[in-house]
Amino acid sequence: MKTDTVFKKSFNRTLDLMVRGDIEDPLPSENELRRRLCVSRTTIRKVLKELVDRGVVVGAERSRPEDRRIQPIDYFPDIETMPRNLHIEQQFMEWMLRGDTKPGTLINVLDLARQFGVATNGIREFLIRFGRFGLLGKRPNSGWIFEGFTEDFALELFEIRVMFELRSARFFARQPDHAPLWGKLEALKRAHLDLLGEIEHRFHDFSSLDNRFHRLINEASPNRFINDFYEIITFIFHYHYQWNKRDEKQRNHAALIEHLAYIDALLSRDVMRVEMAANAHLASAKQTLLRSLVASGGGTG
């Protein structure tokens, strides 16, 4: 898997700006693009070269050909724009969700590395991180095993999640108008609306979108300790409330509506409205989590 994620993410963001008409034609100077994307001059030059190589812009002035529309195929795939640890986490979550993994399931590191297209040491690092929280266990001579967790553990974890997310949501609402987060949020809103229109046959795709949305909120208040811990929180919550397949389509539809209300609150920059939307969505997520634990036989600790 290629690792030049900063360049590829910047390239995709530039395409988004062009599609939305948020960037001039011809393209602005390198310095202006650096300011908008918050990346280095070297990265901007690579982006511009790639745009020219793909025929998205032409000439020294970097203008767009009239007959050249930006297509989905112009974008780098998501798998190439995320760090290795996030790629492994996403793949592992999909593996558990699609396979209905139950407590007691043995985990084969070599098989997962082959499936995910990564080295075995990346899988081991991931499992060790999650093992700290009791979700996974290491058995002598038998590898890793999925343990599951109790209702008490889930409630304690949820309390931390609420603290983290409300803090980040307040920071998000106070972002300056030129902050890149607003463009990312608009793109996520469109993705939510697209999924809502196709919910009948795409409801399984909500888990990935939910992950992206809550991660974006936490980008507003970067903190290395919170980020590391929140990856664990996010994974556990997504796994458990998606594991209960009963009424999954209806639950995901309701959560999409809540997300859109949350997104609109963030876009309003009204902190009180943001707090209300965040609390409403998190309260709903808590109930969904508790119901999923009952359905999966989770204990009370």
N, C-alpha and C positions, 0 to 999 in steps of 0.2 A: 504493500500500500504506500502510495506516495505521501511524503511528509510536508510538502511546501504549502501548508494550510493557510498561512497568512496571505500569500499571493492569490491563492485560488478563492478564498473568501472575499478578498478585495476586488477581484475580477467580477465575481458574481454580484457584489454590491454595486459596482459600477454599471453593470447591465441593468440592475433594478432601477437605478437613478435615471438611466436613459429611457427605459420603458415608461416610467412615470412622468417623464418630462421635467424632472428636477435638476437636470444638468443641461448646459447650453450646447448648441450645435453651431459651429465646431466646438469641440471640447475645450474647457478652460485650461489654464496653465498647469504645469506640474505642481507648483506650490499650492494653487487653489485646490487641486485634487487631493494633495496631501492633507490639507486642512479639513476637507470634508470627510475623508476616510480615516484620518488619524493613523497613517502608516508612513513608512520611510520613503525617501525619494527613490531608492533602489526598487522597492516594491511597486511604486507608481510607474516607473519606467518599464518594468516587466509587464504590468497590466496594459500599458499603452502598446507595447510591442505585440502582445497577444491579440489585442483588438484589431491591430493592423493585419496581423497574420491571418486572422479569421475573416477579414473583409468587413468587419463591423464598422470600422472607420477607414478612411483613405486619405492619402496625400499628407504633405507636411503640416497642413493646418488641422488634420485629424477631423474631417467632417464626415457625416453619415451619408452614404449613397441613398438616393430617394427610393430605390427598389429593394433595399436591404432591410428587412424586418428582423428584429431579434426574436429568435425561436428558443423553445425549451432546450433544444440540443446544444445551444451555444453555452449553456451553463455547465460548470464543473459539477459532477454528481455530489450529493451530500456526503457520501462516504469519503470523498477526497478533500472535504473542507472542514473536517472535524479532527481534533487530536486523537491519537491512538487510544488513550484511555476511555474517551467518550465513545469511540467506535466499538471497543470491546464491551463496554457497559450496555450500549444499545443492542448489540448483537446478542449478548447474554440474556437481556430482558426478553427479547423476541423469542429466543430459544425456550425460555421458561414459560412464557405466555402461550405460545403456539403449541407447545408440547404438553401443556397442563401438568407441569412438574409438581410432584407431591413431596411432602416431607419424607425423608428417607431415601430420596433419589440419589444414586451415585453419580458423580461428575467426573468424566474422563477428560483430563487436560489436553491430551494429544488430539482426541477427536474434536474438541472445541476449537483448538488452534487451526485445525484443517478446515473446519466449517467457516470460521470467521476470517480466514486468510491472514493470520497473524502468527508471530512466534510464540512458542510455549511459555517463555518467560513473561510475556505480557499477560497471558491468562493467569499464571501463578501470582503475579503482582496483584491482579484484580481480586483473586480469591482470598489472598492474605488480608487485603484491606477490608473486605466484607466479613471475613472471619472474626475480626475484632468485635463485631457487634452481635455475634451469635446467630447470624442468618445461615452461615455455613460452618461446617466442622471438618476437622482433619482427623482421619482415622489411621492408626498405624497399619502400614502395608495394604491399605485399601483405598487410598486417595481421599478425595473430598466428598462430602455428603451434604445435601440440602437439609437443614434442620427445621426451618419454619420458626415462628415466634409466637409469644402469648399476647393476650389482650392488654395486660398491664404494660408490657414492653411497648406495644403499639401506641398506647395513650401517652406514655412518657415521651416517645419520639415525636408524636404529633404536637405536643406542647412546644417542643423546640422548633418544629417546623413553623408554627404560627408566629413565634417570636421573630424568626429569621425573615419570613416573607413579609410581614407587616412593616418591618424596618426597611426592607428593600423597596416595597411598594411606595412608601412615603418618599424615599430618595428618588424613585423613578418619576413621580409626579413633579418633582422640583428640577428635573433635568432642563438645561437650556434648550432653546428651540433648535439649535444647530446640532445637538447631540445625535450621534448615529443610532441610538436606541429607538428614536421615534420612527425612523425608516424601517427598522427591523420589526417594530410593533405593527406598523401599517401592513407589512408583508404577511405577518402572522394573522392579522385580521382577515386578509384576503384568503389565506389558507383555511381559516376556520369557516368562512362563508362557503368556500368551495366544498369542504367536507360536509357541511350542513346540507347542501343541495344534493349530495350523493350518499346521505347517511344510510339509506336502505341497504346498500351493498358494500359500503366502505367503513362501517362503524368500528371495525377492528383497528383502523388506522388512527383512532383517537389517541391511543396511548402514546404514540410517538409525538403527536402534536401537543399533547398535554405536557410532555417532558420538555419540549422546546419552549413552550410558553412560560413555564415556571422558572426555567433556567434563565430566560431573558429577563424576567423581573429581578432576579438576583444579580444580574450583571450591573444593576444600578448602584449597588453598594459592595464592590469587590472587597473581599476579605479572605485571605488564603486559608484561614482555619475554618471559617464558615463554608467556603466553597468545597473544601475536602469533605466536611461532614455532611453538607447538603446533598452531595452526590449519593451518599448512602441513604439518606432520608428519602430522596426522590425515588431511587430504585425500589426501596422496600414498599413505599406507598403505591407506586404504579403496579408493582407485581401483585400485591394482595388485593387491591380493589378491582383489578382486571381478571384475577384468577377466578373469581366467582362469575361464571358465564350466564347465570340466570338474569334475565332482563338487561343484558349487556347493551343491546341497541338502545333501549329506552334510557338507561343511565348515561350512556355516552351522549345521547341527544340532549338530555337535560344539562349535562356538564358543558357542552358546546355553547348552549344559550347563556349559561353563567359566565363562561369565559368571555363571550362577546360583550356582556354587560361590564365585566371587569376591564376589558380592553377599552371600551368607550369611556369608562371612568378615568382610566389612566390618561387617555387622549385629552380629556377635559382639563387636566392639570389641577383639578379640585381635590385637595388632599382628603377632606371629609368624605366626599363621594367615593374616593378610592378606598378608604378604610372600610366603608359600608359594603362595597362590592367584594373586597377581599375577605372580610369576615363572613359574609354570606356564603361565598364559595368554599371557604375553608371549613365552615360548619357542615356544609353538605358533604364535603369530602370525608370529614370525620365519621359521619353516619354511614357513608358507603363503606368505609374501611371496617367499621365495627360489624356491619352486616356480612361483609365478606369473610371476616374471621369466624363468625358463627357458622356460616355456610361451609367453611373449610375445616371446622372442628377445632379452631384455636381455643386454648384454655384461658382461664382468668389469672394464671400465674400464681 
